Amino acid sequence: MTNATGMPPNDRPVVFLLFDDMEELDLAGPWELFSVWHDRFGGPPCMTVSASGHAVRARYGLQIVPDAALADGPEAGVLVVPGGDGSRRVAEDGVILGWVRQTAARAEHVLSICTGVRILHAAGLLDGRTVTTHHSALAEAAAWPGVTVREARYVRDGNVWTSAGVTAGMDLALAFIRAESGDATAQKVADFVEYPPR
Amino acid sequence: MTNATGMPPNDRPVVFLLFDDMEELDLAGPWELFSVWHDRFGGPPCMTVSASGHAVRARYGLQIVPDAALADGPEAGVLVVPGGDGSRRVAEDGVILGWVRQTAARAEHVLSICTGVRILHAAGLLDGRTVTTHHSALAEAAAWPGVTVREARYVRDGNVWTSAGVTAGMDLALAFIRAESGDATAQKVADFVEYPPR
Protein backbone atom coordinates (compact mmCIF):
# COMPACT_ATOMS: atom_id res chain seq x y z
CA MET A 1 0.00 0.00 0.00
CA THR A 2 2.75 2.41 -0.90
CA ASN A 3 1.89 5.59 -2.71
CA ALA A 4 2.75 4.24 -6.11
CA THR A 5 1.98 7.49 -7.86
CA GLY A 6 4.27 9.56 -5.68
CA MET A 7 1.36 11.99 -5.24
CA PRO A 8 0.56 13.37 -1.80
CA PRO A 9 -2.39 11.47 -0.30
CA ASN A 10 -4.69 14.47 -0.50
CA ASP A 11 -4.59 14.39 -4.28
CA ARG A 12 -6.22 10.96 -4.39
CA PRO A 13 -9.77 10.54 -3.10
CA VAL A 14 -11.20 8.61 -0.21
CA VAL A 15 -13.19 5.95 -2.06
CA PHE A 16 -16.18 4.30 -0.36
CA LEU A 17 -17.25 0.89 -1.69
CA LEU A 18 -21.05 0.59 -1.93
CA PHE A 19 -22.89 -2.73 -2.16
CA ASP A 20 -26.40 -4.08 -1.68
CA ASP A 21 -27.36 -4.71 1.94
CA MET A 22 -24.51 -2.65 3.36
CA GLU A 23 -25.46 -1.08 6.69
CA GLU A 24 -26.48 2.52 6.00
CA LEU A 25 -24.67 4.18 8.90
CA ASP A 26 -21.45 2.21 8.27
CA LEU A 27 -21.24 4.31 5.13
CA ALA A 28 -22.80 7.57 6.22
CA GLY A 29 -20.93 8.09 9.50
CA PRO A 30 -17.41 8.07 8.03
CA TRP A 31 -18.71 9.70 4.82
CA GLU A 32 -19.97 12.66 6.84
CA LEU A 33 -16.79 13.12 8.84
CA PHE A 34 -14.42 12.72 5.89
CA SER A 35 -16.61 15.03 3.80
CA VAL A 36 -16.60 17.76 6.45
CA TRP A 37 -12.81 17.32 6.64
CA HIS A 38 -12.64 17.85 2.87
CA ASP A 39 -15.22 20.61 2.66
CA ARG A 40 -13.90 22.78 5.49
CA PHE A 41 -10.45 21.65 6.55
CA GLY A 42 -8.40 20.57 3.54
CA GLY A 43 -8.97 16.81 3.61
CA PRO A 44 -9.05 14.72 0.43
CA PRO A 45 -12.21 14.53 -1.69
CA CYS A 46 -14.66 11.67 -1.15
CA MET A 47 -16.44 9.51 -3.69
CA THR A 48 -18.45 6.32 -3.94
CA VAL A 49 -18.19 3.31 -6.25
CA SER A 50 -20.30 0.21 -6.76
CA ALA A 51 -19.60 -2.93 -8.79
CA SER A 52 -21.82 -1.96 -11.70
CA GLY A 53 -22.02 1.79 -11.20
CA HIS A 54 -25.77 1.42 -10.67
CA ALA A 55 -27.61 2.26 -7.46
CA VAL A 56 -27.32 -0.09 -4.50
CA ARG A 57 -30.08 -0.79 -1.99
CA ALA A 58 -28.68 -0.72 1.52
CA ARG A 59 -29.77 -3.04 4.33
CA TYR A 60 -32.80 -0.98 5.40
CA GLY A 61 -33.84 0.12 1.96
CA LEU A 62 -31.96 3.36 1.35
CA GLN A 63 -31.07 3.50 -2.36
CA ILE A 64 -27.77 5.19 -3.13
CA VAL A 65 -26.40 6.05 -6.57
CA PRO A 66 -22.58 5.73 -6.74
CA ASP A 67 -20.30 8.22 -8.45
CA ALA A 68 -18.73 5.51 -10.61
CA ALA A 69 -18.41 1.80 -11.35
CA LEU A 70 -15.37 0.01 -9.91
CA ALA A 71 -13.68 0.02 -13.31
CA ASP A 72 -14.23 3.73 -13.88
CA GLY A 73 -13.23 5.28 -10.54
CA PRO A 74 -9.98 7.16 -9.99
CA GLU A 75 -7.18 5.62 -7.96
CA ALA A 76 -8.01 5.65 -4.25
CA GLY A 77 -5.73 7.25 -1.68
CA VAL A 78 -7.88 5.72 1.06
CA LEU A 79 -10.30 2.81 0.62
CA VAL A 80 -13.29 2.59 3.00
CA VAL A 81 -15.29 -0.64 3.15
CA PRO A 82 -18.58 -0.58 5.11
CA GLY A 83 -20.18 -3.70 6.59
CA GLY A 84 -23.65 -5.10 6.95
CA ASP A 85 -25.29 -8.36 5.91
CA GLY A 86 -24.30 -7.74 2.30
CA SER A 87 -20.62 -8.14 3.25
CA ARG A 88 -21.19 -11.93 3.16
CA ARG A 89 -22.05 -11.85 -0.54
CA VAL A 90 -19.26 -9.42 -1.39
CA ALA A 91 -16.82 -11.76 0.38
CA GLU A 92 -17.70 -14.37 -2.28
CA ASP A 93 -17.64 -12.01 -5.27
CA GLY A 94 -14.40 -12.46 -7.15
CA VAL A 95 -14.78 -9.32 -9.21
CA ILE A 96 -15.26 -7.00 -6.23
CA LEU A 97 -12.57 -8.81 -4.22
CA GLY A 98 -10.12 -8.44 -7.10
CA TRP A 99 -10.82 -4.71 -7.21
CA VAL A 100 -10.44 -4.42 -3.43
CA ARG A 101 -7.09 -6.23 -3.58
CA GLN A 102 -5.78 -4.06 -6.44
CA THR A 103 -7.08 -0.85 -4.91
CA ALA A 104 -5.64 -1.67 -1.49
CA ALA A 105 -2.24 -2.42 -3.05
CA ARG A 106 -1.99 1.14 -4.34
CA ALA A 107 -3.84 3.00 -1.56
CA GLU A 108 -2.17 4.68 1.39
CA HIS A 109 -4.70 3.22 3.84
CA VAL A 110 -7.53 0.69 3.96
CA LEU A 111 -10.39 1.10 6.44
CA SER A 112 -13.26 -1.24 7.23
CA ILE A 113 -16.31 -0.48 9.32
CA CYS A 114 -18.22 -3.09 11.31
CA THR A 115 -18.42 -6.40 9.40
CA GLY A 116 -16.74 -4.85 6.37
CA VAL A 117 -13.65 -6.57 7.78
CA ARG A 118 -15.03 -9.75 6.15
CA ILE A 119 -14.33 -8.21 2.77
CA LEU A 120 -10.76 -7.28 3.69
CA HIS A 121 -10.25 -10.83 4.95
CA ALA A 122 -11.72 -12.40 1.81
CA ALA A 123 -9.47 -10.16 -0.30
CA GLY A 124 -6.45 -11.54 1.55
CA LEU A 125 -5.46 -8.25 3.16
CA LEU A 126 -5.35 -9.29 6.82
CA ASP A 127 -2.45 -11.73 7.09
CA GLY A 128 -0.63 -11.02 10.35
CA ARG A 129 -2.96 -8.12 11.20
CA THR A 130 -4.83 -7.22 14.37
CA VAL A 131 -8.42 -6.15 13.66
CA THR A 132 -11.81 -5.53 15.25
CA THR A 133 -15.41 -5.79 14.07
CA HIS A 134 -19.07 -5.71 15.19
CA HIS A 135 -19.62 -7.65 18.43
CA SER A 136 -21.67 -10.25 16.54
CA ALA A 137 -18.71 -11.10 14.27
CA LEU A 138 -15.81 -11.16 16.74
CA ALA A 139 -15.90 -14.97 17.03
CA GLU A 140 -16.05 -15.36 13.24
CA ALA A 141 -12.99 -13.15 12.80
CA ALA A 142 -11.13 -14.88 15.60
CA ALA A 143 -11.27 -18.10 13.55
CA TRP A 144 -9.41 -16.59 10.58
CA PRO A 145 -5.84 -17.97 10.40
CA GLY A 146 -3.14 -15.34 10.85
CA VAL A 147 -5.58 -12.71 12.14
CA THR A 148 -5.64 -11.39 15.72
CA VAL A 149 -8.93 -9.98 16.95
CA ARG A 150 -9.18 -7.29 19.57
CA GLU A 151 -12.41 -5.98 21.07
CA ALA A 152 -12.02 -2.22 20.73
CA ARG A 153 -13.82 0.82 19.33
CA TYR A 154 -11.26 0.74 16.49
CA VAL A 155 -7.87 -0.76 15.77
CA ARG A 156 -5.07 0.64 13.64
CA ASP A 157 -2.48 -1.86 12.48
CA GLY A 158 -0.13 -0.04 10.13
CA ASN A 159 -2.26 1.12 7.22
CA VAL A 160 -5.15 -1.25 7.96
CA TRP A 161 -7.78 0.37 10.16
CA THR A 162 -10.84 -1.54 11.37
CA SER A 163 -13.76 -0.47 13.54
CA ALA A 164 -16.31 -2.10 15.80
CA GLY A 165 -20.02 -1.93 14.95
CA VAL A 166 -21.80 0.76 12.96
CA THR A 167 -21.37 3.97 15.00
CA ALA A 168 -17.75 3.07 15.80
CA GLY A 169 -16.99 3.96 12.19
CA MET A 170 -17.29 7.61 13.20
CA ASP A 171 -14.64 7.16 15.89
CA LEU A 172 -12.40 5.40 13.38
CA ALA A 173 -12.83 8.26 10.92
CA LEU A 174 -11.99 10.85 13.58
CA ALA A 175 -8.92 8.87 14.64
CA PHE A 176 -7.82 8.75 11.00
CA ILE A 177 -8.29 12.49 10.56
CA ARG A 178 -6.34 13.06 13.78
CA ALA A 179 -3.46 10.93 12.50
CA GLU A 180 -3.37 12.71 9.14
CA SER A 181 -4.19 16.30 10.11
CA GLY A 182 -3.67 16.59 13.86
CA ASP A 183 -5.77 16.98 16.97
CA ALA A 184 -6.98 20.51 16.23
CA THR A 185 -8.44 19.62 12.83
CA ALA A 186 -10.09 16.44 14.13
CA GLN A 187 -11.62 18.49 16.93
CA LYS A 188 -12.98 21.03 14.45
CA VAL A 189 -14.58 18.27 12.39
CA ALA A 190 -16.10 16.75 15.54
CA ASP A 191 -17.32 20.17 16.67
CA PHE A 192 -19.00 20.87 13.35
CA VAL A 193 -21.03 17.66 13.52
CA GLU A 194 -21.41 18.07 17.30
CA TYR A 195 -19.81 14.71 18.00
CA PRO A 196 -18.07 14.58 21.35
CA PRO A 197 -15.13 12.22 20.71
CA ARG A 198 -15.15 9.03 22.78
CA MET B 1 -51.22 16.20 14.99
CA THR B 2 -53.84 13.83 16.29
CA ASN B 3 -54.03 10.38 14.88
CA ALA B 4 -56.79 11.18 12.44
CA THR B 5 -57.03 7.66 11.11
CA GLY B 6 -57.46 6.07 14.51
CA MET B 7 -54.72 3.59 13.54
CA PRO B 8 -52.00 2.73 16.02
CA PRO B 9 -48.84 4.69 15.20
CA ASN B 10 -46.92 1.57 14.21
CA ASP B 11 -49.20 1.04 11.22
CA ARG B 12 -48.12 4.33 9.67
CA PRO B 13 -44.50 4.78 8.57
CA VAL B 14 -41.77 7.06 9.75
CA VAL B 15 -41.35 9.28 6.69
CA PHE B 16 -38.02 11.04 6.05
CA LEU B 17 -38.09 14.12 3.82
CA LEU B 18 -35.14 14.19 1.39
CA PHE B 19 -33.95 17.33 -0.40
CA ASP B 20 -30.88 18.57 -2.26
CA ASP B 21 -28.04 19.71 -0.01
CA MET B 22 -29.44 18.08 3.09
CA GLU B 23 -26.66 16.99 5.46
CA GLU B 24 -26.04 13.28 4.90
CA LEU B 25 -25.76 12.21 8.53
CA ASP B 26 -28.83 14.22 9.57
CA LEU B 27 -30.72 11.66 7.52
CA ALA B 28 -28.65 8.53 8.01
CA GLY B 29 -28.25 8.64 11.80
CA PRO B 30 -31.97 8.62 12.66
CA TRP B 31 -32.68 6.41 9.61
CA GLU B 32 -30.33 3.75 10.97
CA LEU B 33 -31.75 3.80 14.49
CA PHE B 34 -35.40 3.83 13.43
CA SER B 35 -34.70 1.11 10.87
CA VAL B 36 -33.04 -1.15 13.43
CA TRP B 37 -36.04 -0.49 15.69
CA HIS B 38 -38.33 -1.62 12.86
CA ASP B 39 -36.21 -4.51 11.65
CA ARG B 40 -35.54 -6.13 15.01
CA PHE B 41 -37.78 -4.67 17.69
CA GLY B 42 -41.25 -3.97 16.29
CA GLY B 43 -40.95 -0.30 15.41
CA PRO B 44 -42.84 1.25 12.48
CA PRO B 45 -41.50 0.94 8.93
CA CYS B 46 -39.33 3.72 7.50
CA MET B 47 -39.45 5.34 4.09
CA THR B 48 -38.13 8.34 2.20
CA VAL B 49 -39.84 10.95 0.02
CA SER B 50 -38.58 13.82 -2.12
CA ALA B 51 -40.46 16.62 -3.84
CA SER B 52 -40.29 15.09 -7.31
CA GLY B 53 -39.66 11.46 -6.42
CA HIS B 54 -36.32 11.72 -8.21
CA ALA B 55 -32.91 11.32 -6.58
CA VAL B 56 -31.56 14.12 -4.41
CA ARG B 57 -27.90 15.07 -4.11
CA ALA B 58 -26.99 15.63 -0.48
CA ARG B 59 -24.61 18.31 0.77
CA TYR B 60 -21.41 16.30 0.21
CA GLY B 61 -22.49 14.61 -2.98
CA LEU B 62 -24.22 11.42 -1.86
CA GLN B 63 -27.08 10.73 -4.29
CA ILE B 64 -30.13 9.11 -2.71
CA VAL B 65 -33.19 7.80 -4.52
CA PRO B 66 -36.40 8.28 -2.51
CA ASP B 67 -39.13 5.66 -2.18
CA ALA B 68 -41.80 8.07 -3.43
CA ALA B 69 -42.67 11.61 -4.43
CA LEU B 70 -44.42 13.75 -1.81
CA ALA B 71 -47.75 13.30 -3.55
CA ASP B 72 -47.43 9.52 -3.72
CA GLY B 73 -46.24 8.57 -0.24
CA PRO B 74 -48.47 6.99 2.40
CA GLU B 75 -49.66 8.99 5.38
CA ALA B 76 -46.84 9.50 7.88
CA GLY B 77 -47.14 8.46 11.52
CA VAL B 78 -43.89 10.29 12.22
CA LEU B 79 -42.31 12.96 10.01
CA VAL B 80 -38.52 13.40 10.14
CA VAL B 81 -36.96 16.52 8.57
CA PRO B 82 -33.15 16.61 8.26
CA GLY B 83 -31.15 19.80 8.03
CA GLY B 84 -28.19 21.09 6.07
CA ASP B 85 -27.62 24.04 3.77
CA GLY B 86 -30.49 22.91 1.55
CA SER B 87 -32.95 23.66 4.36
CA ARG B 88 -32.74 27.34 3.37
CA ARG B 89 -34.15 26.62 -0.09
CA VAL B 90 -36.80 24.24 1.24
CA ALA B 91 -37.88 26.95 3.69
CA GLU B 92 -38.84 29.03 0.64
CA ASP B 93 -40.49 26.23 -1.34
CA GLY B 94 -44.25 26.55 -1.04
CA VAL B 95 -44.96 23.08 -2.40
CA ILE B 96 -42.73 21.28 0.07
CA LEU B 97 -43.86 23.51 2.95
CA GLY B 98 -47.50 22.81 2.13
CA TRP B 99 -46.79 19.09 2.23
CA VAL B 100 -44.90 19.42 5.52
CA ARG B 101 -47.81 21.35 7.03
CA GLN B 102 -50.42 18.84 5.87
CA THR B 103 -48.31 15.86 6.86
CA ALA B 104 -47.55 17.29 10.29
CA ALA B 105 -51.26 17.95 10.89
CA ARG B 106 -52.02 14.25 10.58
CA ALA B 107 -48.81 12.76 12.03
CA GLU B 108 -48.37 11.68 15.63
CA HIS B 109 -44.99 13.37 15.89
CA VAL B 110 -42.75 15.72 13.93
CA LEU B 111 -38.97 15.57 14.33
CA SER B 112 -36.29 17.86 12.93
CA ILE B 113 -32.56 17.29 12.96
CA CYS B 114 -29.98 20.09 13.04
CA THR B 115 -31.09 23.03 10.85
CA GLY B 116 -34.14 21.09 9.65
CA VAL B 117 -35.93 23.19 12.28
CA ARG B 118 -35.90 25.99 9.67
CA ILE B 119 -38.35 23.96 7.62
CA LEU B 120 -40.68 23.39 10.58
CA HIS B 121 -40.55 27.11 11.30
CA ALA B 122 -41.25 28.08 7.69
CA ALA B 123 -44.19 25.65 7.67
CA GLY B 124 -45.64 27.47 10.67
CA LEU B 125 -45.35 24.54 13.08
CA LEU B 126 -43.38 26.15 15.90
CA ASP B 127 -45.70 28.76 17.36
CA GLY B 128 -45.27 28.66 21.14
CA ARG B 129 -42.74 25.82 20.95
CA THR B 130 -39.34 25.35 22.54
CA VAL B 131 -36.77 24.00 20.09
CA THR B 132 -33.06 23.47 19.50
CA THR B 133 -30.81 23.34 16.43
CA HIS B 134 -27.18 23.27 15.22
CA HIS B 135 -24.97 25.67 17.19
CA SER B 136 -24.51 27.82 14.07
CA ALA B 137 -28.28 28.43 13.83
CA LEU B 138 -29.21 29.06 17.47
CA ALA B 139 -29.19 32.85 17.03
CA GLU B 140 -31.26 32.61 13.86
CA ALA B 141 -33.90 30.52 15.62
CA ALA B 142 -33.89 32.79 18.67
CA ALA B 143 -35.12 35.62 16.42
CA TRP B 144 -38.27 33.74 15.36
CA PRO B 145 -41.34 35.25 17.06
CA GLY B 146 -43.14 32.88 19.40
CA VAL B 147 -40.28 30.36 19.45
CA THR B 148 -38.12 29.63 22.48
CA VAL B 149 -34.65 28.27 21.79
CA ARG B 150 -32.79 26.03 24.18
CA GLU B 151 -29.21 24.83 23.73
CA ALA B 152 -29.55 21.09 24.30
CA ARG B 153 -28.74 17.78 22.63
CA TYR B 154 -32.44 17.51 21.81
CA VAL B 155 -35.71 19.07 22.95
CA ARG B 156 -39.15 17.46 23.10
CA ASP B 157 -42.06 19.89 23.27
CA GLY B 158 -45.23 17.84 23.02
CA ASN B 159 -45.11 16.10 19.67
CA VAL B 160 -42.48 18.41 18.20
CA TRP B 161 -38.97 17.04 18.71
CA THR B 162 -35.88 18.97 17.59
CA SER B 163 -32.20 18.10 17.82
CA ALA B 164 -28.90 19.94 17.89
CA GLY B 165 -26.36 19.45 15.09
CA VAL B 166 -25.91 16.37 12.89
CA THR B 167 -24.93 13.57 15.29
CA ALA B 168 -27.46 14.77 17.88
CA GLY B 169 -30.11 13.35 15.56
CA MET B 170 -29.10 9.90 16.80
CA ASP B 171 -29.72 10.92 20.40
CA LEU B 172 -33.08 12.36 19.41
CA ALA B 173 -34.01 9.11 17.65
CA LEU B 174 -33.02 7.05 20.68
CA ALA B 175 -35.02 9.33 22.99
CA PHE B 176 -38.02 8.91 20.69
CA ILE B 177 -37.70 5.12 20.67
CA ARG B 178 -37.39 5.18 24.47
CA ALA B 179 -40.60 7.23 24.76
CA GLU B 180 -42.51 4.94 22.40
CA SER B 181 -41.12 1.51 23.30
CA GLY B 182 -39.35 1.86 26.63
CA ASP B 183 -35.81 1.86 27.96
CA ALA B 184 -35.09 -1.79 27.26
CA THR B 185 -35.90 -1.54 23.55
CA ALA B 186 -33.99 1.71 23.12
CA GLN B 187 -31.01 0.08 24.81
CA LYS B 188 -31.20 -2.91 22.45
CA VAL B 189 -31.23 -0.60 19.43
CA ALA B 190 -28.24 1.32 20.82
CA ASP B 191 -26.43 -1.93 21.57
CA PHE B 192 -26.94 -3.25 18.05
CA VAL B 193 -25.36 -0.15 16.50
CA GLU B 194 -22.84 0.03 19.37
CA TYR B 195 -23.90 3.54 20.32
CA PRO B 196 -23.40 4.34 23.98
CA PRO B 197 -26.27 6.72 24.78
CA ARG B 198 -25.21 10.17 25.89
Interface residues (C-beta under 8 A of the other chain):
Chain A: E23 E24 L25 L27 A28 G29 W31 E32 S35 V36 H38 D39 C46 M47 T48 A55 R59 Y60 G61 L62 Q63 I64 V65 D67 H134 H135 A164 G165 V166 T167 A168 M170 F192 V193 E194 Y195 P196 R198
Chain B: E23 E24 L25 L27 A28 G29 W31 E32 S35 V36 H38 D39 C46 M47 T48 A55 R59 Y60 G61 L62 Q63 I64 V65 D67 H134 H135 A164 G165 V166 T167 A168 M170 F192 V193 E194 Y195 P196 R198
